[in-house]
Amino acid sequence: MDANALAVLDTLREEGSATGATARLRINTLAMSRSLGRVQRATGDQMLVRTGHTTTSTP
């Protein structure tokens, strides 16, 4: 897992939405999705779940 993928995860957690995180990181949604996928595969955990219009960290 690389530092960029962790930065994406951290920003997603802070922003609570993919739209806010992509704007803040200045990346597109495909790059966001791929980075989050790398984190999920490395940890074996979803890490974030959608709750309404926001995302929430998994326990």
N, C-alpha and C positions, 0 to 999 in steps of 0.2 A: 504494500500500500504506500502511496506517495503522499507527500505533504500537501499537494494541490487537492487531492481527494479529501483529506482531512479538513482543509480550509473550506471546501464546499459544504461538507457536513456541518461544520461550525456555523457557517453563515446561514445555512438553511434553518438550523436550530434557533439562531438569533432572530432572523427575519420572520419565521413562521410561515413563509410561503415561498414557492419556487420563483414566482414573479419578482418578488422583492430581492431574493438572493441573486437571481441572474442579473438584475439591474445593478445591484451593488458590486458584484464581481465582474461585470461587463463581459459575460459569457452567454452563449445561447443555451436553450433548454436541452439540446442534444448533449452538449458538453456536461451540463449539470447532471443529466440522467446517467451518463457513462461514469462520471466520477462517483456518484452515489452508488452505482452498481458495483464498482471496485471495492468500496468500503463494505458493502453488504456481503459480497463474496468472501472477503478477507475475514470478516467477523462471524459470518453465519447468522447474522441478525438483520432484520429489516431496518433497524435504527430509527426510522421515522415512519409514522402512519398518518394518514389523512384523517382529520377530524373536522368535518364541515368544510370551511374555506381555508383552514390552516393545517399545519403539520405539527405533530406532537412526537416527542421522543418516546421510544418504547421503554418499558421498565428494564 
